[in-house]
Amino acid sequence: MMKASSGFFRSISIAMAALAASTLLTGCERPPIDTVQHGFRGTGMVQVYNPRILVPETYKNVVPDALPAVPSDGPRAKDVYKNVQVLGDVSTAEFTRLMVAISQWVAPKEQCAYCHAPGEDFSSDSMYTKVVARRMIQMTQAINSRWTAHVSQTGVTCYTCHRGNANPEEVWFRSPQHPQATRALGNDAGQNKASPNVGLSSLPYDALRDYLSSNPKEIRANGATALPTGNRASIKQAEFTYSLMMHMSDGLGVNCTYCHNTQNFAKWEGAPPQRVTAWHGIRMARDINATYIEPLTSAFPTARLGPVGDVAKVNCATCHQGAYKPLYGVSMLRDYPQLGRVTGATGATGQAAAAKPGMLGRVLFDTGRSDLSAAAKAEIDKAVKAAMADASVKIALSGFTDRTGNPQANLDLARNRAVAVRDALTAAGVPAARIDMRKPEFVVGGADANSRRVDLVAAR
């Protein structure tokens, strides 16, 4: 009888342990999980991503077709229309085209009525949305002209953040601190409340307030000196820093190795170049919030403000929305150069995208194919010569497909195209250690040949 009872309880214990294990595992992502090597083998420099998440995220980054091009000559907008404080030096045709495009990007249902009251003259500033929109256009132009260290020549447009929404989906407000159960404990000091702004992590939920707004604090995880010498890099400061890092990883859909070297996270030496780009991005977000957005607080109605009365501000996810490059690096600015200082704009769809700085080549593919044509091999030969001429140059590969076909099949196709180019490079003598395979991408914004490609970009 005792043995039977012992066996019974043992079975119960095993069942309970299995239940507990299954409960824990429900918090993990089920396979398959894919990785892309981002550094030397054995260093842990890999990007980890979930194909099931990548598919819906990619469709959020589809670029709308550009409006047909219009003449740039003719009367200037400021000479024809009243109260044109921004964009007055462009032609009336370009001005009208851009206003139509912005209406579609920001308020596709309301269109012009979102910023202009029905029955009023278009020159009226009676609606706060028009006042805000004017300042946001100025902000966009400033980003594209002053912050090229972060946005490069790809730039941003109103669509980058709004994507058909009057209010961008990814913004942030300051969070009120919550009282604790007893008065002795005071408030929670911004700790341990799962917030989407910090990737639902058990870290400070209001870290963006300290780092992405006016009067930012120093981002610090490790002290440079010992405590008796005045080191103020406390554990609490480190937690707030990690909270910001979680936000950036979640907003860009990447993990820590995208910007940091696993050998030493703190050191800049040996870190990927993306860390420098991110450094500028943090300062760009601060500048946007402090210079353009926070001063508009009084212009917004109370219903549009946050729980402590502040205006909605930008963070990394506002533009990126889950993609390591907003809209996967497709430039809309070339079609709307009025929003930035960009030359050589085509102003029409179906044109080849402008080459990115450091571009070594662009290999195009036929629909559904990953084999290399004669033209593709010629592009690869150009990249091989550039790599052989400078031993410090690495070649970063990004595979793309167009928006047609099955999403999962497209993911595999993008990867196969990049692998085909990689194999051709190694066959031509480029060491495998100098080839960096980037995360596959498979929706660009069209169904033309330019969307079915692999980009070869110089990296160091």
N, C-alpha and C positions, 0 to 999 in steps of 0.2 A: 504493500500500500504506500509505503514511504517512497519507494522507487518510482511508482507511477505518479505520485504527486510531484516528485522532483522533475520528472520528464515533462509533466504538464507545465510547471512553472518555467522550465528551460525553454519550452516552445513559445510560451507567452513572451518571455524576455527577448527571444530572437525576433518574434513578430514585431514587438515594440521597437527594437533597434532598427529593423528594416523600415518601419514606418517613419521613425525619426530621420533616418538617412534619406529616404525619399522626400521628406519634407524639406530637408536642407538642400537637396539637389534641385528642387523646384526653383530655387533662387539663382541657379546657374543656367547658362544658355545651352540648349541641347545642340548636339552636332547636326550637320557639319559646320565647324568653324574653320575659316581659312586664314592663312598667314602669307605675308609677302616679306621676303628678306629685305632689310633696309640697311644692312651693314655686313661686316665680315661674319662668316659662319662661327657659331659658338659664342658670340658676344651678346646674344639676346636682343639684337637690334632688328626686331621684326614688327610689322604692323598686323594686328589681329582684327579681323572683321567678320561679321555675320552676313552671309549672302541674303538671308531672308530680310534683314534690316536694310541692306544696301539697295534692294530693288525698289521699295516704296520711297526711300530717301532720294533716289535718283530721279524719280518722276516729279519730285518737288523742285528739282533744279532744271527743268526743261525751259529753254529760252523761247519766248514767243517770236513769231515772225515779225520782222521790221516792216514799218509802213513804207510804201513806195517813196523813192527819192524825189525831192523837189528842187527847184532852182535856188541857188544861193545869191543870185543877183536880184536887182529890183529894189523898191523902197524898203527902208529899215522899219522895223516894228515900232520903234519909239517915235517915228515921224508920222505914223498912221494911226496908232492906237493911243489912248490916254492912260496915264498912270502905269506905264511900263517901266518899272524900276530895275528889273532884271531881264536879261536877254534882249535889250533894246537895240543892240547893234546887229542882230541877225535879220535876214530878210523876212518879210511878212509871211511868205510861204513856209519858211523854216520854222518860224514862231508858231504858226497854226499847226503844223505837223507835230511839233514837239508837245504842244498843249493837248492835242488829241491822244498822243501816245501816253502822256502822263495820266490822263483821265482813264485810259484803259488799264494802266498798271496799278493805279491807286483806288479808283472808284468806278469799276466797270458797270455797276448798276446805275449810280447817280449821274455819272459822266460830269458834264460841266456844272450841273446843279450842286455838286459837292462843295465847290468853292464860290459859286456865284448864285446869289439869291434870285429866284424867278421874278421877272418883271423889273429887276434893277439893271442899271448900266453895268457892263462888265468891268468898268474902271472902279467900281465901288469896293471899298475894303470893309464892308459891314459884317462879313462872315469871318470868323476867326480862322477857319480852315484856309482861306486865301492868304491871310497874313502868315500863317505857319508854312504853307506851301512855298511862298516866296523865299522864306528863310531857308527852307530845306533845299531849294534849288541852289542857293548860294553855298550851302554846306556841301552839296554834291560836287560843285565846281571846285571848291577848296580841297576836297579829298583827292580829286583827280589831278590837281595841279601841285599841291603841297605835300601829299603823302604817297608819292610814287615809290618810296622805299618799301611801302607795304602793298599797295595795289598795283604797282608796276604800270605797264601800259594797258593792262586789261581794264582797269578802272571800274567804276560803279555807276549805276543809274538808279532812278527811283524804284525800278522793278526789283533790283537786287534785294532790297529790304521788304518791300510791300507785297509783291507777287499777287496782286489782285485783291489785297486787303487794305481798307482805309487805314487801319492800325496794323503795323507790322506784328506778326505773330510772336516774334522773339524780342521782347523788350523787358526791362526790369524797373521795379520801383523799390524804394527803401522799405524794409520790413519793420513793423513795430515789434519791440521786444516784449516777450510774453512774461507775465508774472508767474512766479513759482508758487508751489502749494503753501508755503509758509512765508511770512514777511521777512524772517531771518535770512532766507536765501535770496531775497530781492528778485531780480529778473534773470532770464536765462542767458544773458550776455551774448545773444546771437548764436547760441550753440544748439546742435542736436535736434533740429527740426528739418525733416527731409524737404528740400526745396528743389524744384526743377532747375533753378538757376545754377545749382552746383551739382547737377547730375544725380539728385536724390541721395547724396552721400550723407553719412552721419558726421558732418563737419559744419563749421559756421555757415549759416544760411544767408548772411548779409555781407559776404566778403566783397561783393562788387562795389558796395558803398565806399569802402576804404581804398579801392584800387582803380576804379573806372569813372570817378567823378571829380568834382573840384577838390583841391587840396588833398591829393592822394597820399597815402602812406607808402613807405618803402616796402617793396616786396622782398621778404627775407625769410629764409628757412634755416640757414646756418649762420652762426656768428663768425666773424673773422678773427676775433680775439677771445681770450678766456673771460669768464664772468667778472673777476675782480678789476679788470681793466676797463670796465664800462660797457661790456657786451649787453645789448638790450634785445637780442634776438631770442625771445622767449618761446616756450612751447606753444603758447597761445598764438603768437605771431606766425609760427610755422603752420599751425592748423588753418589759419586764415589764408596763408599762401597756398596750401594744398587745396583749399576750397576753390580758389581762383583757378588753379591748374585743372581741377576736375571739371570746372565750367568750360575751360578752353578745350579740353579733350572731348567732352560731350558735344560741344557746339560744332567742332570740326570733324567729328566722327573718327578720331585717331586716338592712339595711346601715347604714353609718355615719350617713347623713343622717336616720335616724329620730330621733336625738338631737342631731346636730350640724349647724350651718349651714356650708355649703361655703365661704362667704366667709372664715370664720375658725373653725376647729375649736375653738380654745382658748377663745374668748370666749363668755361666757354671753349677752351682748346679741344679740338676734336669733335665738337658738337655739330650736328647737321646744320646746313645753312638756314633751315626753316626757323631756327631759334632766333636768328637776327631779324627775320621777317616778323616773327611774333612779337619781338621786343618793340618794333616800330608800331605794330598793330595795337598793342596796349596803350601806347602814347597817343595814337590816332583816336582811339575810343575816348580817352580822357579829353582830348582837344574838342572832339565833336560834342560831347556832353557839356563841357564847361563853356564853350564859346557859342554854340548854336542852339542847344536844346534847353539847358537849364534856364537861360535868360528868358525863354518863352513861357515860363510857368504861369505868369499872370495872364497870358493870352488865352489859356485853356479854361473851359468851364470846369467847375468843381467835379462833375461826374467823370471827367477824363483824367483826374489826378489819382494818385495812389493813396493807400490807407493813411499815410502820414502827410499828405498834401503835396507830394513832389510829382514832377512830370515824368512820363515814361522815357527811359533813357536807353541807349544802345549798349550792347555787349557784343562779344565775338559771334554769338549765334544769330544775331540780327541779320548779318549779311551771309554767314556761312550756312546756317540751317542744316547742319549735319554733313556738309561736304567740306573736304579739306581745302578746296578752293570754291568760292561762291559760284554757283552755276557751272561747276566743274571747269572753270577757267575760260569759259566762252565770253568773249568781249561783246557787250551790247553797245559800248561806247563808240565803236567804230561806225555804227549806224546813226548815232546821235552825238556828234562831236560838239554840239553846242553846250553839252554838260561837262565838258572838260577840254583841256588843251591837247587835243589829239589830231595829228595830221594824217593824211592819206586815207580818210574815211571813204567807204564805198557808198554808203547811204542806201543800200539795197540788199535784198536777200540773195542767197545762192552764190555769193562771192566767197572766195577762199579767205579764211580768217587770217588776219595780220600775224606775221610770225612773232613769237615771243622773244624777248631778249635772251640771248644764249642758245637760240634754236639751232641745232646742227642739221636737222633734216626732218621731213615729214613723209612718211610712207603711206600711200593710199592703197585700198583694197577693193576688190569687187564685192558685190552684195553676197553675204554669207560665206565668204572665202577668207582663208588665212594664209594662202600661198603667196609667194613673192613674185611680182611681175618684173620685167626688165627695167621699167622705170623705178620700181621700188629698190631694186638692187643698186641702181645708180645713186639713189639718195643715201643708201647705206654706205656706199663707197666714199661719199663725201664726209660722212660722219667718221669713218675709219681714218681718213687722212687727217682730220682735225684732232682725233684722239692720239694718233701717232706723233703728231707735231708737238704735243704738250702732254708730258707724262702725268701732270697733275689733274688733268681733265677726266672726270667720270661722265658716263653717259646715262642719263635717267630716261627710262622708257615708260610711256603711258599709253595703254591701249584703249581704243574707242570703237563703238559701233554707232549706227544711226538709231533713230527711235522706232524703226519698224521691227517686227518679229517678236519672238518670245523672250521676255526679260531674262529668264534663267539661262536660256541658250545664248543670249547676247553677252551675258557675263562670261561664259566659257569662251565665246568667240573673241571677246576683247583680250582675254588672257592668252589665248592661242596666237593671236596676232603679235602680241608683245613677245611671246616666247619665240616665234619665228624670226623676228628681228634680232632678238638676243642671240639665237643660234647662228645667224648669219654674221653677226659681229664677232663672236668668238671664233668662228671658222676663218675669218679674215685676219685673226691675230690679236684682237682686243682681249686682254685678260678678263676673266669672269669677275674678278674683284673690282674692276672699274666699270661694271654695268650695274645700275641700280633699278630694280623692277619696282615701279610704283603701283599703288592700288588700282585695280582695273576699273575702268569707267565705261559706261555703255549707253548713255543717252546724251546727245550733245545739243540737238535743237533743229535737226533737219533730216532729210533723207537723201542728201546729196553725197557725192564721193568724198567731200572734205570731212564728213562726219565719220566715215569708215577709215580710220587711220591709226597710226602709231606715231607719236611725237618723240623725237630724239633731242633731248635738251642737255646742254653742258651743265655740269655740276662739279663742285669741288668739295 
